[in-house]
């Protein structure tokens, strides 16, 4: 899923979690988590694009390189 799509899902979850008088914590937590993953994937996309460019051979290398990023290290 693209970062933009993840942000859309996060927004939907947030809205669903806040429509009642008593916010649903599970929806709000999942919304925050999904927004975090959107940011994580956007950073990876940007970093690999800067490193390897937007070429046919770069696409393959970017795909492989994007799997080497670690949440802990980025945090």
Buried (B, 14 or more C-beta within 10 A) or exposed (E): EEBEEBBBBBEEBBEBBBEEEEEBEEBBEBBEEBBBBBBBBBEBBEBBEEEBEEEEEBEEBBEEBBEEBEEEEEE
